[in-house]
Amino acid sequence: MGALTVDDVDFENNCVYVRKNLISQGLKKEEFQTGGTKTLSSNRTVVLNPICMEIIKRRIQKNQERQEYVKIMMLDKDSSYWYPLRGFIFTDYLFQNHMGTPITPNLFTGFFNNKTSRKGGSIDDMIKERYPKFTKHITSHVFRYTHISMLAERG
């Protein structure tokens, strides 16, 4: 997910091409890079439904709007509005945070478990409030395993 860029999306055929992996472990955000997938069989085409494709379109639009905003703010580097954006990185990653950094597994896990990730608490807090017996620590792999289980159930 972190390595996906605009070039990996095929809107004509409603699919995403998974051909690379984000290398971020132990690196500063400016040093992130992409490499090949773990194995040749990891390269795949994922067909998405129209809702997912619309989400990706909106994500691309939001990223472009954010980059345009930062470019405007950069015109006045003495402005107090520019100061918080100094570390912004211009990238074409689909899933990036407000500073242009691609979403890594650690950021994804933090989104679910960090109290400051959402106004009113984390996703984990909301789940535990609704399902008090739920004790699983949420990571990106929870969704991977759930998805595999659902695929296995469907044969």
DSSP file with accessible surface (Angstrom, degrees, kcal/mol):
  #  RESIDUE AA STRUCTURE BP1 BP2  ACC     N-H-->O    O-->H-N    N-H-->O    O-->H-N    TCO  KAPPA ALPHA  PHI   PSI    X-CA   Y-CA   Z-CA
    1    1 A M    >         0   0  114      0, 0.0     3,-0.9     0, 0.0    94,-0.4   0.000 360.0 360.0 360.0 -42.6    0.0    0.0    0.0
    2    2 A G  T 3   +     0   0   12      1,-0.2    93,-0.1   100,-0.1   101,-0.1   0.797 360.0  49.5 -65.4 -28.6    2.8    2.4    0.9
    3    3 A A  T 3  S+     0   0    4     17,-0.2    -1,-0.2    19,-0.1    18,-0.1   0.585  81.7 117.5 -88.7  -9.7    4.6    2.1   -2.4
    4    4 A L    <   -     0   0   24     -3,-0.9    90,-2.8    89,-0.1    91,-0.5  -0.352  41.3-178.8 -64.2 133.9    1.5    2.6   -4.6
    5    5 A T  B >   -A   93   0A  11     88,-0.3     3,-1.9    89,-0.1     4,-0.3  -0.756  45.7 -93.5-123.3 174.2    1.7    5.6   -6.9
    6    6 A V  G >  S+     0   0   52     86,-1.4     3,-1.8     1,-0.3    87,-0.1   0.868 122.7  62.0 -55.9 -36.7   -0.6    7.2   -9.4
    7    7 A D  G 3  S+     0   0  122      1,-0.3    -1,-0.3    85,-0.1    -3,-0.0   0.674  94.9  62.0 -65.7 -17.7    1.1    5.2  -12.2
    8    8 A D  G <  S+     0   0    1     -3,-1.9     9,-2.9     8,-0.1     2,-0.5   0.491  87.6  89.0 -86.1  -3.6    0.0    2.0  -10.5
    9    9 A V  E <   -B   16   0B  16     -3,-1.8     2,-0.6    -4,-0.3     7,-0.2  -0.830  55.5-167.6-101.6 131.3   -3.7    2.8  -11.0
   10   10 A D  E   > +B   15   0B  30      5,-3.1     5,-2.1    -2,-0.5     4,-0.5  -0.897   7.4 178.1-116.7  96.4   -5.5    1.8  -14.1
   11   11 A F  T   5S+     0   0   72     -2,-0.6     3,-0.3     1,-0.2    -1,-0.1   0.782  78.7  60.6 -70.7 -26.4   -8.9    3.6  -14.1
   12   12 A E  T   5S+     0   0  177      1,-0.2    -1,-0.2    -3,-0.1    -2,-0.0   0.889 117.8  28.4 -67.1 -38.6   -9.9    2.1  -17.4
   13   13 A N  T   5S-     0   0   97     -3,-0.2    -1,-0.2     2,-0.1    -2,-0.2   0.278 106.4-122.1-106.1   7.7   -9.7   -1.4  -16.2
   14   14 A N  T   5S+     0   0   67     -4,-0.5    34,-2.9    -3,-0.3     2,-0.3   0.921  70.2 115.8  51.7  55.0  -10.5   -0.7  -12.5
   15   15 A C  E   < -BC  10  47B   4     -5,-2.1    -5,-3.1    32,-0.3     2,-0.4  -0.958  56.8-138.9-148.1 165.8   -7.4   -2.2  -11.1
   16   16 A V  E     -BC   9  46B   7     30,-2.4    30,-3.1    -2,-0.3     2,-0.6  -0.984  19.7-137.8-125.3 136.1   -4.1   -1.4   -9.2
   17   17 A Y  E     - C   0  45B  59     -9,-2.9     2,-0.8    -2,-0.4    28,-0.2  -0.865   9.4-157.2 -98.2 120.2   -0.8   -3.0  -10.2
   18   18 A V  E     + C   0  44B  26     26,-3.1    26,-1.9    -2,-0.6     3,-0.1  -0.870  39.7 136.2 -97.3 110.0    1.3   -4.1   -7.2
   19   19 A R        +     0   0  124     -2,-0.8    18,-0.5    24,-0.2     2,-0.3   0.332  57.3  38.3-134.8  -2.3    4.9   -4.2   -8.5
   20   20 A K        -     0   0   49     16,-0.2     2,-0.3    -3,-0.1    16,-0.2  -0.950  60.8-134.4-150.3 170.9    7.0   -2.6   -5.8
   21   21 A N  E     -D   35   0C  85     14,-2.9    14,-2.4    -2,-0.3     2,-0.5  -0.956  25.3-117.1-131.2 143.8    7.5   -2.3   -2.1
   22   22 A L  E     -D   34   0C  18     -2,-0.3     2,-0.7    12,-0.2    12,-0.2  -0.714  21.6-154.5 -83.5 128.4    8.2    0.7    0.1
   23   23 A I  E     +D   33   0C  67     10,-3.6    10,-1.8    -2,-0.5    81,-0.0  -0.910  44.1 129.0-104.6 109.2   11.6    0.6    1.8
   24   24 A S    >   +     0   0   19     -2,-0.7     3,-2.5     8,-0.2    -1,-0.2   0.527  22.2 125.1-133.9 -19.4   11.3    2.8    5.0
   25   25 A Q  T 3  S-     0   0  162      1,-0.3     3,-0.1    -3,-0.2    -2,-0.0  -0.254  92.5  -4.0 -56.4 120.7   12.6    0.7    7.9
   26   26 A G  T 3  S+     0   0   81      1,-0.2     2,-0.3    -2,-0.0    -1,-0.3   0.553 110.9 114.9  76.2   7.2   15.4    2.6    9.7
   27   27 A L    <   -     0   0   56     -3,-2.5    -1,-0.2     2,-0.0     2,-0.2  -0.808  69.5-114.7-110.2 152.4   15.3    5.5    7.1
   28   28 A K    >   -     0   0  138     -2,-0.3     3,-2.5     1,-0.1     4,-0.5  -0.497  39.6-106.7 -73.2 155.2   14.4    9.1    7.4
   29   29 A K  G >  S+     0   0   66      1,-0.3     3,-1.0     2,-0.2    -1,-0.1   0.820 121.3  58.4 -57.9 -30.0   11.3   10.1    5.4
   30   30 A E  G 3  S+     0   0  125      1,-0.2    -1,-0.3    71,-0.1    -2,-0.0   0.689 105.3  51.9 -70.5 -17.8   13.5   11.9    2.9
   31   31 A E  G <  S+     0   0   95     -3,-2.5    -1,-0.2    -7,-0.1    -2,-0.2   0.445  78.1 126.1 -98.3  -4.1   15.4    8.6    2.3
   32   32 A F    <   +     0   0   39     -3,-1.0     2,-0.3    -4,-0.5    -8,-0.2  -0.231  34.4 170.2 -55.1 146.0   12.3    6.4    1.6
   33   33 A Q  E     -D   23   0C 107    -10,-1.8   -10,-3.6   -12,-0.0     2,-0.4  -0.933  30.0-113.6-148.6 171.0   12.6    4.5   -1.6
   34   34 A T  E     +D   22   0C  60     -2,-0.3     2,-0.3   -12,-0.2   -12,-0.2  -0.858  31.0 172.2-112.0 149.0   10.8    1.7   -3.5
   35   35 A G  E     -D   21   0C  24    -14,-2.4   -14,-2.9    -2,-0.4     3,-0.1  -0.793  41.4 -65.4-136.4-176.8   12.2   -1.7   -4.4
   36   36 A G        -     0   0   58     -2,-0.3   -16,-0.2   -16,-0.2    -1,-0.2  -0.174  59.5 -91.3 -68.7 165.7   10.9   -4.8   -5.9
   37   37 A T        -     0   0   27    -18,-0.5    -1,-0.1   -17,-0.1   -16,-0.1  -0.277  42.9-100.3 -71.2 167.6    8.3   -7.0   -4.2
   38   38 A K  S    S+     0   0  187    -18,-0.1     2,-0.3     1,-0.1    -1,-0.1   0.885 101.2   4.2 -58.4 -44.7    9.4   -9.8   -1.9
   39   39 A T  S >  S-     0   0   72      1,-0.1     3,-1.4     0, 0.0     4,-0.5  -0.921  77.3-107.6-136.2 164.6    8.9  -12.5   -4.5
   40   40 A L  G >  S+     0   0  154     -2,-0.3     3,-1.3     1,-0.3    -1,-0.1   0.871 119.9  58.3 -61.3 -34.5    7.9  -12.6   -8.2
   41   41 A S  G 3  S+     0   0  106      1,-0.3    -1,-0.3    -4,-0.0    -3,-0.0   0.652  91.8  70.7 -72.3 -11.2    4.5  -14.0   -7.2
   42   42 A S  G <  S+     0   0   31     -3,-1.4     2,-0.4   -23,-0.0    -1,-0.3   0.737  77.4  92.1 -73.9 -23.0    4.0  -10.9   -5.1
   43   43 A N    <   +     0   0   66     -3,-1.3     2,-0.3    -4,-0.5   -24,-0.2  -0.616  62.4 146.9 -70.3 126.4    3.6   -8.9   -8.3
   44   44 A R  E     -C   18   0B 130    -26,-1.9   -26,-3.1    -2,-0.4     2,-0.5  -0.980  50.9-118.1-157.1 165.5   -0.1   -8.9   -9.1
   45   45 A T  E     -C   17   0B  83     -2,-0.3     2,-0.6   -28,-0.2   -28,-0.2  -0.958  26.5-158.2-110.2 125.0   -3.0   -7.0  -10.5
   46   46 A V  E     -C   16   0B  54    -30,-3.1   -30,-2.4    -2,-0.5     2,-0.4  -0.926   7.2-147.8-108.7 115.7   -5.8   -6.2   -8.0
   47   47 A V  E     -C   15   0B 115     -2,-0.6     2,-0.3   -32,-0.2   -32,-0.3  -0.686  19.7-161.5 -82.0 131.7   -9.2   -5.6   -9.5
   48   48 A L        -     0   0   38    -34,-2.9    -2,-0.0    -2,-0.4    -1,-0.0  -0.866  15.9-117.1-117.4 151.7  -11.2   -3.1   -7.5
   49   49 A N     >  -     0   0   82     -2,-0.3     4,-2.2     1,-0.1     3,-0.3  -0.304  40.0 -97.7 -78.5 167.5  -14.9   -2.3   -7.3
   50   50 A P  H  > S+     0   0   98      0, 0.0     4,-2.2     0, 0.0     5,-0.2   0.833 122.3  57.0 -58.0 -32.6  -16.2    1.2   -8.3
   51   51 A I  H  > S+     0   0  120      2,-0.2     4,-2.2     1,-0.2     5,-0.2   0.942 108.5  46.0 -65.1 -45.5  -16.3    2.4   -4.6
   52   52 A C  H  > S+     0   0   44     -3,-0.3     4,-2.2     1,-0.2    -1,-0.2   0.904 111.6  52.0 -63.7 -40.1  -12.6    1.6   -4.1
   53   53 A M  H  X S+     0   0    5     -4,-2.2     4,-2.4     1,-0.2    -1,-0.2   0.895 108.8  50.8 -64.4 -37.3  -11.7    3.3   -7.4
   54   54 A E  H  X S+     0   0   88     -4,-2.2     4,-2.6     2,-0.2    -1,-0.2   0.900 107.7  53.1 -66.4 -38.9  -13.7    6.4   -6.3
   55   55 A I  H  X S+     0   0   80     -4,-2.2     4,-2.3     1,-0.2    -2,-0.2   0.932 109.8  48.4 -61.0 -42.9  -11.7    6.4   -3.0
   56   56 A I  H  X S+     0   0   10     -4,-2.2     4,-2.7     2,-0.2    -2,-0.2   0.925 109.7  52.1 -65.5 -41.1   -8.5    6.4   -5.0
   57   57 A K  H  X S+     0   0  103     -4,-2.4     4,-2.4     1,-0.2    -1,-0.2   0.931 111.5  46.7 -59.3 -45.0   -9.6    9.2   -7.3
   58   58 A R  H  X S+     0   0  135     -4,-2.6     4,-2.7     2,-0.2    -1,-0.2   0.874 110.6  53.2 -65.6 -36.0  -10.5   11.3   -4.2
   59   59 A R  H  X S+     0   0   68     -4,-2.3     4,-2.5     2,-0.2    -2,-0.2   0.927 109.6  47.8 -64.5 -43.9   -7.2   10.5   -2.6
   60   60 A I  H  X S+     0   0   17     -4,-2.7     4,-2.4     2,-0.2    -2,-0.2   0.934 113.0  48.7 -62.0 -44.6   -5.3   11.6   -5.7
   61   61 A Q  H  X S+     0   0  104     -4,-2.4     4,-2.7    -5,-0.2    -2,-0.2   0.929 111.1  49.6 -61.9 -44.7   -7.3   14.8   -5.8
   62   62 A K  H  X S+     0   0  112     -4,-2.7     4,-2.5     1,-0.2    -1,-0.2   0.920 110.8  50.0 -62.0 -42.9   -6.7   15.5   -2.1
   63   63 A N  H  X S+     0   0    8     -4,-2.5     4,-2.3     1,-0.2    -1,-0.2   0.917 111.8  48.2 -61.7 -43.5   -3.0   14.9   -2.6
   64   64 A Q  H  X S+     0   0  114     -4,-2.4     4,-2.4     2,-0.2    -2,-0.2   0.910 111.3  49.8 -64.4 -42.6   -2.9   17.3   -5.6
   65   65 A E  H  X S+     0   0  101     -4,-2.7     4,-2.3     2,-0.2    -1,-0.2   0.912 110.9  50.1 -62.3 -41.7   -4.8   20.0   -3.7
   66   66 A R  H  X S+     0   0   39     -4,-2.5     4,-2.5     1,-0.2    -2,-0.2   0.926 110.5  49.4 -63.3 -43.2   -2.5   19.7   -0.7
   67   67 A Q  H  X S+     0   0   33     -4,-2.3     4,-2.4     1,-0.2    -2,-0.2   0.904 110.2  50.6 -65.4 -38.8    0.6   20.0   -3.0
   68   68 A E  H  X S+     0   0  104     -4,-2.4     4,-2.0     2,-0.2    -1,-0.2   0.915 110.1  50.7 -63.4 -42.0   -0.9   23.1   -4.7
   69   69 A Y  H  X S+     0   0  114     -4,-2.3     4,-2.5     1,-0.2    -2,-0.2   0.934 110.5  48.6 -60.2 -46.2   -1.5   24.7   -1.3
   70   70 A V  H  X S+     0   0    1     -4,-2.5     4,-2.3     1,-0.2    -2,-0.2   0.912 108.4  54.3 -63.5 -40.3    2.0   24.0   -0.1
   71   71 A K  H  X S+     0   0   98     -4,-2.4     4,-0.7     1,-0.2    -1,-0.2   0.912 109.7  47.8 -59.8 -40.8    3.4   25.5   -3.4
   72   72 A I  H >< S+     0   0  101     -4,-2.0     3,-1.0     1,-0.2     4,-0.4   0.930 111.8  49.4 -65.4 -43.5    1.4   28.7   -2.7
   73   73 A M  H >< S+     0   0   36     -4,-2.5     3,-1.2     1,-0.2     6,-0.2   0.837 102.6  62.8 -65.1 -31.3    2.6   28.8    0.9
   74   74 A M  H 3< S+     0   0   60     -4,-2.3     3,-0.5     1,-0.3    -1,-0.2   0.747  86.8  73.2 -67.2 -20.6    6.2   28.4   -0.3
   75   75 A L  T << S+     0   0  154     -3,-1.0     2,-0.5    -4,-0.7    -1,-0.3   0.808 103.4  40.5 -63.5 -28.3    6.0   31.6   -2.2
   76   76 A D    X   +     0   0   90     -3,-1.2     3,-1.8    -4,-0.4     6,-0.3  -0.734  68.1 171.0-121.2  81.0    6.2   33.5    1.2
   77   77 A K  T 3  S+     0   0  123     -2,-0.5    -1,-0.1    -3,-0.5    -2,-0.1   0.633  76.7  61.8 -70.0 -11.2    8.8   31.5    3.2
   78   78 A D  T 3  S+     0   0  159     -3,-0.1    -1,-0.3     4,-0.1     2,-0.1   0.584  83.0 107.8 -86.0  -9.5    8.7   34.2    5.9
   79   79 A S  S X> S-     0   0   23     -3,-1.8     4,-1.1    -6,-0.2     3,-0.8  -0.366  75.0-133.0 -70.4 144.7    5.0   33.5    6.5
   80   80 A S  T 34 S+     0   0   95      1,-0.2    -1,-0.1     2,-0.2    -3,-0.0   0.724 107.0  64.3 -68.7 -18.9    4.0   31.8    9.7
   81   81 A Y  T 34 S+     0   0  153      1,-0.2     4,-0.3     2,-0.1    -1,-0.2   0.802  99.8  51.5 -72.2 -29.8    1.8   29.5    7.5
   82   82 A W  T X4 S+     0   0   30     -3,-0.8     3,-1.9    -6,-0.3     4,-0.4   0.871  91.6  77.2 -74.8 -33.2    4.9   28.1    5.8
   83   83 A Y  G >< S+     0   0  147     -4,-1.1     3,-1.6     1,-0.3     4,-0.2   0.868  93.6  46.7 -50.4 -50.4    6.8   27.2    8.9
   84   84 A P  G 3  S+     0   0   89      0, 0.0     3,-0.3     0, 0.0    -1,-0.3   0.717 111.8  54.4 -67.9 -14.5    4.8   24.0    9.8
   85   85 A L  G X  S+     0   0   24     -3,-1.9     3,-2.3    -4,-0.3    -2,-0.2   0.390  73.1 106.8 -98.4   5.7    5.1   22.9    6.1
   86   86 A R  T <  S+     0   0  144     -3,-1.6    -1,-0.2    -4,-0.4    -3,-0.1   0.820  80.4  48.9 -56.4 -34.1    8.9   23.1    5.9
   87   87 A G  T 3  S+     0   0   31     -3,-0.3    -1,-0.3    -4,-0.2    -2,-0.1   0.318  80.7 135.9 -90.1  10.9    9.4   19.3    5.9
   88   88 A F    <   -     0   0   19     -3,-2.3     2,-0.5     1,-0.1    12,-0.2  -0.304  41.0-154.0 -62.9 139.7    6.8   18.7    3.2
   89   89 A I        -     0   0   39     10,-2.5     2,-0.7     2,-0.0    -2,-0.1  -0.972   9.8-137.7-118.4 125.9    7.9   16.2    0.6
   90   90 A F        +     0   0   83     -2,-0.5     2,-0.3     2,-0.0    10,-0.1  -0.749  43.4 148.8 -84.3 112.9    6.4   16.3   -2.9
   91   91 A T        -     0   0   26     -2,-0.7   -24,-0.1     2,-0.1     5,-0.0  -0.883  52.4-132.6-136.0 170.1    5.6   12.7   -4.0
   92   92 A D        +     0   0   78     -2,-0.3   -86,-1.4     3,-0.0   -85,-0.1   0.092  56.9 137.4-112.0  21.3    3.1   10.9   -6.1
   93   93 A Y  B     -A    5   0A  26      7,-0.2   -88,-0.3   -88,-0.2     3,-0.2  -0.435  52.2-140.4 -63.2 140.4    2.4    8.2   -3.5
   94   94 A L  S    S+     0   0    1    -90,-2.8     2,-0.8     1,-0.2    -1,-0.1   0.936  91.5  44.3 -67.4 -48.1   -1.3    7.4   -3.4
   95   95 A F  S    S+     0   0   45    -91,-0.5     8,-2.6   -94,-0.4     2,-0.3  -0.866  79.0 144.1-107.6 103.2   -1.5    7.1    0.4
   96   96 A Q  B     -E  102   0D   9     -2,-0.8     5,-0.1     6,-0.3     2,-0.1  -0.930  43.3-117.3-136.0 157.5    0.4    9.8    2.1
   97   97 A N    >   -     0   0   41      4,-2.6     3,-2.2    -2,-0.3     6,-0.0  -0.200  51.0 -79.6 -85.1-174.8    0.1   11.9    5.2
   98   98 A H  T 3  S+     0   0  130      1,-0.3    -1,-0.1     2,-0.1   -10,-0.0   0.609 130.6  53.8 -64.9  -9.9   -0.4   15.7    5.4
   99   99 A M  T 3  S-     0   0   21      2,-0.2   -10,-2.5   -11,-0.1    -1,-0.3   0.233 119.6-104.9-108.9  12.1    3.4   16.1    4.9
  100  100 A G  S <  S+     0   0    0     -3,-2.2    -7,-0.2     1,-0.3    -2,-0.1   0.405  74.7 140.2  84.1  -3.5    3.6   14.0    1.7
  101  101 A T        -     0   0    8      1,-0.1    -4,-2.6    -5,-0.1    -1,-0.3  -0.561  57.2-113.0 -75.4 132.8    5.2   11.1    3.4
  102  102 A P  B     -E   96   0D   4      0, 0.0     2,-0.4     0, 0.0    -6,-0.3  -0.304  36.0 -99.1 -64.2 150.7    3.9    7.7    2.3
  103  103 A I        -     0   0   33     -8,-2.6    -8,-0.1  -102,-0.1    -9,-0.0  -0.578  44.1-167.1 -72.8 123.5    1.9    5.7    4.8
  104  104 A T     >  -     0   0   13     -2,-0.4     4,-2.7     1,-0.1     5,-0.2  -0.643  38.0-101.5-103.3 165.9    4.2    3.0    6.3
  105  105 A P  H  > S+     0   0   77      0, 0.0     4,-2.8     0, 0.0    35,-0.2   0.897 124.5  53.2 -54.6 -38.2    3.1    0.0    8.4
  106  106 A N  H  > S+     0   0  117      2,-0.2     4,-2.5     1,-0.2     5,-0.1   0.908 110.1  46.2 -64.9 -41.5    4.1    2.0   11.6
  107  107 A L  H  > S+     0   0   70      2,-0.2     4,-2.1     1,-0.2    -1,-0.2   0.909 113.2  50.5 -65.8 -40.1    2.0    5.0   10.6
  108  108 A F  H  X S+     0   0   46     -4,-2.7     4,-1.3     2,-0.2    -2,-0.2   0.944 112.4  45.6 -62.4 -47.5   -0.9    2.7    9.7
  109  109 A T  H  X S+     0   0   28     -4,-2.8     4,-2.0     1,-0.2     3,-0.4   0.915 111.3  53.5 -63.0 -40.8   -0.7    1.0   13.1
  110  110 A G  H  X S+     0   0   25     -4,-2.5     4,-3.0     1,-0.2     7,-0.3   0.871 101.3  60.2 -61.6 -36.4   -0.4    4.3   14.9
  111  111 A F  H  < S+     0   0   88     -4,-2.1    12,-0.8     1,-0.2    -1,-0.2   0.891 112.6  38.6 -58.6 -37.1   -3.5    5.5   13.2
  112  112 A F  H  < S+     0   0   23     -4,-1.3    12,-3.0    -3,-0.4    13,-0.3   0.809 129.7  26.9 -83.5 -30.3   -5.4    2.7   14.8
  113  113 A N  H  < S+     0   0   33     -4,-2.0     2,-0.4    10,-0.2    -3,-0.2   0.625  91.9  98.2-113.0 -15.3   -3.7    2.7   18.2
  114  114 A N    ><  -     0   0   77     -4,-3.0     3,-1.8    -5,-0.3     4,-0.4  -0.630  62.2-144.7 -83.7 129.1   -2.4    6.2   18.9
  115  115 A K  T 3  S+     0   0  133     -2,-0.4     3,-0.4     1,-0.3     6,-0.4   0.782 100.7  50.5 -61.3 -27.0   -4.7    8.3   21.1
  116  116 A T  T 3  S+     0   0  118      1,-0.2    -1,-0.3     4,-0.1     3,-0.1   0.451  85.0  88.8 -92.0   0.2   -3.7   11.5   19.2
  117  117 A S  S <  S+     0   0   40     -3,-1.8     2,-0.4    -7,-0.3    -1,-0.2   0.772  97.5  22.9 -71.4 -23.7   -4.5   10.0   15.7
  118  118 A R  S >  S-     0   0  109     -3,-0.4     3,-2.0    -4,-0.4     2,-0.2  -0.999  87.4-103.2-141.6 146.9   -8.1   11.0   15.8
  119  119 A K  T 3  S+     0   0  210     -2,-0.4    -3,-0.1     1,-0.3    -2,-0.0  -0.483 113.0  22.7 -64.5 126.6  -10.1   13.6   17.5
  120  120 A G  T 3  S-     0   0   81     -2,-0.2    -1,-0.3    -5,-0.1     2,-0.2   0.523 131.1 -57.6  92.8   4.1  -12.0   11.8   20.3
  121  121 A G  S <  S-     0   0   11     -3,-2.0    -6,-0.1    -6,-0.4    -7,-0.1  -0.470  70.5 -55.2 116.5 173.8   -9.6    8.8   20.5
  122  122 A S     >  -     0   0    0     -9,-0.2     4,-2.0    -2,-0.2   -10,-0.2  -0.331  46.6-108.6 -85.3 169.4   -8.1    6.1   18.4
  123  123 A I  H  > S+     0   0   30    -12,-0.8     4,-2.5     1,-0.2     5,-0.2   0.914 122.5  56.8 -60.8 -41.4   -9.9    3.5   16.3
  124  124 A D  H  > S+     0   0   13    -12,-3.0     4,-2.5     1,-0.2    -1,-0.2   0.911 105.2  50.6 -57.3 -43.6   -8.7    1.0   18.9
  125  125 A D  H  > S+     0   0   42    -13,-0.3     4,-1.9     1,-0.2    -1,-0.2   0.913 110.2  49.9 -61.0 -42.2  -10.5    3.0   21.6
  126  126 A M  H  X S+     0   0   74     -4,-2.0     4,-1.8     2,-0.2    -2,-0.2   0.902 111.3  48.2 -65.9 -39.9  -13.7    3.2   19.6
  127  127 A I  H  X S+     0   0   45     -4,-2.5     4,-3.4     1,-0.2    -2,-0.2   0.937 111.8  49.3 -65.0 -45.6  -13.7   -0.6   19.0
  128  128 A K  H  < S+     0   0   82     -4,-2.5    -1,-0.2     1,-0.2    -2,-0.2   0.833 108.7  53.7 -66.1 -30.4  -13.0   -1.4   22.6
  129  129 A E  H  < S+     0   0  167     -4,-1.9    -1,-0.2    -5,-0.2    -2,-0.2   0.918 117.8  36.0 -67.0 -41.9  -15.8    0.9   23.7
  130  130 A R  H  < S+     0   0  189     -4,-1.8    -2,-0.2     1,-0.3    -1,-0.2   0.833 131.8  29.7 -80.1 -34.5  -18.3   -0.9   21.4
  131  131 A Y    ><  -     0   0  127     -4,-3.4     3,-2.3    -5,-0.2    -1,-0.3  -0.727  68.5-179.5-127.0  80.4  -16.8   -4.4   21.9
  132  132 A P  T 3  S+     0   0  105      0, 0.0    -1,-0.1     0, 0.0    -4,-0.1   0.754  80.0  58.3 -57.3 -25.6  -15.3   -4.5   25.5
  133  133 A K  T 3  S+     0   0  199      2,-0.0     2,-0.4     0, 0.0    -5,-0.1   0.586  78.9 108.4 -82.4  -6.9  -14.2   -8.1   25.1
  134  134 A F    <   +     0   0   70     -3,-2.3    -3,-0.1    -7,-0.2    -4,-0.0  -0.551  33.7 160.4 -73.2 122.3  -12.0   -7.2   22.1
  135  135 A T        +     0   0  123     -2,-0.4    -1,-0.2     2,-0.1     2,-0.1   0.428  25.3 124.8-123.0  -1.9   -8.4   -7.4   23.1
  136  136 A K        -     0   0  120      1,-0.1     2,-0.5     6,-0.0    -2,-0.0  -0.384  60.6-128.0 -66.7 133.6   -6.5   -7.8   19.8
  137  137 A H        -     0   0  112     -2,-0.1     2,-0.4     1,-0.0    -1,-0.1  -0.728  30.9-128.0 -78.0 124.5   -3.8   -5.2   19.1
  138  138 A I        +     0   0    5     -2,-0.5     2,-0.3   -29,-0.1   -26,-0.1  -0.642  40.5 155.9 -85.6 127.6   -4.6   -3.8   15.7
  139  139 A T    >>  -     0   0   42     -2,-0.4     3,-1.1   -27,-0.1     4,-0.8  -0.854  58.4 -96.1-134.0 174.0   -1.8   -3.8   13.1
  140  140 A S  H >> S+     0   0   34     -2,-0.3     4,-1.4     1,-0.3     3,-0.5   0.846 121.5  62.6 -62.3 -30.4   -1.9   -3.8    9.3
  141  141 A H  H 3> S+     0   0   79      1,-0.2     4,-2.9     2,-0.2     5,-0.3   0.777  88.9  68.7 -69.3 -24.2   -1.4   -7.5    9.3
  142  142 A V  H <> S+     0   0   26     -3,-1.1     4,-2.3     1,-0.2    -1,-0.2   0.938 103.5  44.9 -57.1 -43.3   -4.8   -8.0   11.1
  143  143 A F  H <X S+     0   0   97     -4,-0.8     4,-2.6    -3,-0.5    -1,-0.2   0.878 111.0  53.3 -69.6 -35.9   -6.5   -6.8    7.9
  144  144 A R  H  X S+     0   0  144     -4,-1.4     4,-2.4     2,-0.2    -2,-0.2   0.947 112.0  44.2 -63.0 -48.0   -4.3   -9.0    5.8
  145  145 A Y  H  X S+     0   0  134     -4,-2.9     4,-2.5     2,-0.2    -2,-0.2   0.897 113.4  51.0 -65.5 -39.2   -5.1  -12.1    7.8
  146  146 A T  H  X S+     0   0   69     -4,-2.3     4,-2.5    -5,-0.3    -2,-0.2   0.933 110.7  49.0 -62.8 -43.9   -8.8  -11.2    7.8
  147  147 A H  H  X S+     0   0  113     -4,-2.6     4,-2.5     1,-0.2    -2,-0.2   0.929 111.1  49.3 -62.7 -44.4   -8.8  -10.8    4.1
  148  148 A I  H  X S+     0   0   87     -4,-2.4     4,-2.6     1,-0.2    -1,-0.2   0.920 110.9  50.8 -61.6 -42.9   -7.1  -14.1    3.6
  149  149 A S  H  X S+     0   0   65     -4,-2.5     4,-2.4     1,-0.2    -1,-0.2   0.916 110.3  48.9 -61.6 -42.0   -9.6  -15.8    5.8
  150  150 A M  H  X S+     0   0   94     -4,-2.5     4,-1.4     1,-0.2    -1,-0.2   0.901 111.5  49.4 -66.5 -38.9  -12.5  -14.3    3.9
  151  151 A L  H  < S+     0   0   95     -4,-2.5     4,-0.2     1,-0.2    -2,-0.2   0.920 110.3  51.0 -64.6 -40.8  -11.0  -15.4    0.6
  152  152 A A  H >< S+     0   0   74     -4,-2.6     3,-1.6     1,-0.2    -2,-0.2   0.910 106.5  54.5 -63.9 -39.7  -10.5  -19.0    1.9
  153  153 A E  H 3< S+     0   0  166     -4,-2.4    -1,-0.2     1,-0.3    -2,-0.2   0.841 108.2  50.0 -61.4 -32.3  -14.1  -19.1    3.1
  154  154 A R  T 3<        0   0  213     -4,-1.4    -1,-0.3    -3,-0.2    -2,-0.2   0.410 360.0 360.0 -87.0   0.5  -15.2  -18.2   -0.4
  155  155 A G    <         0   0  104     -3,-1.6    -3,-0.2    -4,-0.2    -2,-0.1   0.712 360.0 360.0  81.1 360.0  -13.0  -20.9   -1.9
